[in-house]
Amino acid sequence: MLGDHELEKSLAAAVGRVEYKVDGGELIVPDYKFAAFDVGGTDYYNFFVGRDAEFQNTDTGVYFTFEGMRQLWGVDTPLDSWVRANYHENGGVWSGWSGTVSGMFVAGYRQVFFYFDFMAHKDSQSKHISGNLILKV
């Protein structure tokens, strides 16, 4: 399993849109959008990011990892060990424990679009994260 830091090295700038809300608040549209398809040889990691900073250290944004698959076509696909979502706030990671992703990507097309809705947890606190992502590399 590759960690976020290993995947970060493979990210390419993407065009498109990422937008999300935290706890139903204002719509957030991050300036930086990244994607990586088929990272890790035959392990097939796909990694999608929308964040407010070029680098990961102090960023706020959403991170998605799809492990062991070259494509996704799904409605209400649950988060699990293969489909992961995290929310970063000022560099701190809030882990997505429950929620879903609906949409599709095909690594060979280097495009992705999906809607996401998940609960992110850090220590004893929780945040509801929902939005959508449409990216192309």
Secondary structure as UniProt FT lines:
FT   HELIX           4..8
FT   TURN            9..10
FT   STRAND          12..13
FT   STRAND          15..22
FT   TURN            23..24
FT   STRAND          32..39
FT   HELIX           41..43
FT   STRAND          45..51
FT   TURN            57..58
FT   STRAND          61..67
FT   STRAND          71..78
FT   STRAND          83..89
FT   TURN            90..91
FT   STRAND          92..106
FT   HELIX           107..109
FT   STRAND          111..122
FT   TURN            123..124
FT   STRAND          125..136
//
